[in-house]
Amino acid sequence: MTRIPICGKTPKGVEEIEKRTQRLSVRARRVLILIDGKRDLAALAELVPGDTLPEICQQLLDEGYIAPVHSPLSAGPETAPEAEEMPAAASRPPLSAIEQQRLNMARNFMTNTLATFVGHAASSLINHVEAAHDLAHLRTLAKPWREAIGLSADGRKQLADLASRLAVIDENFLDVFADGEVIVDQATPPAPPPRTMPPIPEDEAERLAMARNFMTNTLDTFVGLAASSLVSRIENCPDADGLRQLFGDWRDAIALNADGRKRLSELDAQLAALLA
């Protein structure tokens, strides 16, 4: 069987996660969500066990949902002496094709939303976004982008959704957003609360299933699409110890949402009781 390289999502793959237009199977969609440009086939197999994983990855490759992430070649010894004299941009290794696609998508999304919700007042920030040379650089502009969008009433109403869509392109934006407050318009209706949790069962297997459902349902309610990767990790957790290891990630994700932050103590206590 052909060796499956480390891959990242293509624009088609990102669009499929957002819109579900191609009717991928549940398993194929889960694999697509987990592919992040870092995990190899062995790492994916730990999250999605089963003999069909290589075939699913090959299908996603063949149909253009993912593409290989190639490590850039290092400069030869003959160019090393001149490296210090080269401009910073020229000394950076080139991006792979998939990294460039993701950078272009994120950069275009940020500039378009700034132009839509802020307009001319965001021209300086738009220039900085357009000049970003990689995703790591672009992530340093995520907080100013969020704050600028929050200046508009319409932007505040849609900010959680916009941040989620940006995180679909590059899930590392979640870490950036988790460090600060998300501006939410006071007129925005609160997210519906999760259903009241029934009594905790004595059976360990039932308690594990309840804890898993609680974590995925609260992420779905308060975070939405941006938590897709974490939801998949929770769904594939084999035991309570695995869920306990994801407790911090779950908590950080819920805290991205204003209503989630308000209820975090209550939700913490409910989940802690299930995982005790």
N, C-alpha and C positions, 0 to 999 in steps of 0.2 A: 504493500500500500504506500502511496506517496506520502512523504513526510510532511506534516502540517507545520508551517512556520509560525512564529509569533505574529499575530495580526492585530490590527485596529479596525474600528468601524469606518466605513466609507460614508460619504454624505447620504447615499441610498440607505445604508444601515441605520444611520441616525434618524432619517425620515421615517423608516419603518417602525422604530421604537416609539416615535411620537404619534404616528397616524395609523399604524396597523393596516396598511393598505393592501399588503400582499398575502395576508392570511397564512402566515407561517404557523407551523405546528407549535404547540405550547413549549415543547422541549427545544425546538430550534430557536424560538424567540428567547427562551431563557439563556441559551448558549450565547446568542447575539448580545444580550444585555451584559453578560459577564466578560465578553471579549473587550479588552481595554488597552491593547498595545503593549502589555507587560506580561500577562499570563501566557505560559506555554501550554502545550497539550496536557502535560502531566498536572499542572496546577488547575486547569479546567476540569480534569478528571476527578479531582478531589471534591469539587463543588457539584459536578454533574456526573455521577458514576454511571457506568453502562457501556456496553460494547458498541453502541451506535454513535458515540461522540465523534470519532474521526470522520464518519460519513456525513454527520451534520456539519462539521467544520468545513469539509470539502464542498458540501452543497452551498454554504454561505459564501465560500470563496468563488465558486463557479458562477453564482448568481449575482456577484458584485456587492454583497452586503458588507464584506470585510476584505482587507487587502494586507499583504505582508508588510511588516515594519522592518525595514532594512537598517542595520547599524551603519552609520557613515564611516567611510574609510579614513583612517588617520593619515595625516600628512606624512610624506616620505622624509627621510633624513636630509635630503638636499634642500628642502624648504624650511627646515627648522631654524637655521640661523637668522632668517629674515622675518620670523614670526613677530618679533617685538616691534618691527618697523611698519607692519601692515596695519591698516585701519581695523578697528574693532569688528566691524561688520564682515570684513573680508577674512578675518582670522577665525570666525565662527564656523563650525562644521555645517555642511548643508543639511537641510531637513529632508527626511524621507518623504516620498510622495504622499503617504497617508497623513503624516504629521502636517504637511503643508496644506492638505485639504481641510483638516480639522482647524488649523489656524485661520484659514480663510473664512470658514463658516462662522467661527466664534467672533472674528474681527468684524465681519459683515453684520452679524446679528447685533453686536454692541453699537456699531455706528448707526445702523438703521433705527434701532430703538431710541438712541439719543436724538437723532434727527426728528423722529416722530413725536416724542414726548417732551423734549426740551427745546429743540430748534437751535437757532443761532447762538444762544447762550452757552451751548455745549461745544462750540467750534474748536476751542483749544483742546478739550478732552478728546474730541473726535480725532484731532491731529495726532495726539499721543497714541490712541488706539490703532490708527492706521499705520503708525510707525513701529508697532510692536513686532519684534523679529521672531518670537516663538511663543508658545502657550504659557511658559513660565513668566515671560515678560508681560503677557496679556493679563495674567492673573493678578499682577501687582496693581492693575487698573480696575479690578473688579469692584472694590469698595467705592472709589470715586464714581464709577458707572452707576452703581446702585443708589448712591446718594443723589446723583444728578437726576435719575429717573424719579426718585422720590419727591423732587421739587414740583412735579406735576401731579394734579389731583388724579387724572386718569392713569398716570404712571404708578402712583401709590396703590390704586385699586388692582392693578395687574402685576405688581412687583413680584409677588410670590411665584406666579406662573412664569414670568419672564426669567427669574433666577433659575427655576426648574429647567426651563428649556436650554439655558446656557449650560447647566450642569449635565444635560444629556450629551452635549457636544464633548465636554471634558469634565468628568466627575470630580476632578481635583478642585473645581470651583466651589464644591460643597464645603471643603475645609476652610476656604477663604470666608465664605458667608457665615460659617459657624462661629467665627471669631468676633462678630459684631452684631449689632441690632439690625433687624429688617424693618424698614419704615412701612407702616400699614395705615391706610386711610381709615379714619374713624368711622366713615360711613360704610366701609366694606362689611358685609354680613359675615359673622363668625362662621368658621367651619363647623359642620354638624358634629356633635360629640359622639365618641364611640358608644356602642350599646353597653348598657350596664352589665358588668361581668357576673355570671352566675356563681354559686358557691363553688369553692375549690374542691375538686374531687380527691378522694383518697388514692385512687389508682395512679401510679406514676406515669404510665403511658398516656392516660387521659389528661393529666396535669401538663405533660410536655406538649401535647397537641394544643391545649388551651393557651399555654404561654406563647407558642409559635403563632397561633392565630391572633392573639392579642397584639403581639409586636407588629405583624404584617398589617393588621387592620388599622392600628393607630398611625403607622407610617403612611398608609394609603389615605387616611383622613386628613392628616396635618401636613404631609410633605408632598404626596402625589408622585409624579413621574420621576422626580429627581432622586427618589429613594429606590428606584428599580433594582440597582445592583445590590443594595443592602437587603432588600426583600428576598432576592434570590438566594443570598447567603443564609438568611434565616430559614427559608423553606427547605434548604438542603442540610440544615444542622441535624446531626443524628441523635444528639442527646442534650440534656439540660446543661452540662458543662460547656458545650459549644455555644448555647444561647447566652450563658453567663458571660462568655468572652465577648459577645456582641452587644452586651448591655450598654457599654459606653458609647459605641457607635450609634445605637438606637436612640439613646438619650440626646446626643449631639444633633441628630437629624430632627427629632421632634422640636428641639429648641430653635430651629430655623424659623418656625412659624409662631407668630405672636400669640395665637390661641393655644398652641402647644406649650409655649413657655408658661402661660397662665395656669395650665393644668398639670405641669410637669411633676410637681410633688405628689399629686394624687395618682398620676399614672405610674410614677416610680414605685409607690407603695403597692399598687396592684400587681405590677410585674414582679417585684421582689417577693411578694407572697407566693406567687406561682412558682418561682425558681428557688424558693427556700429549701 
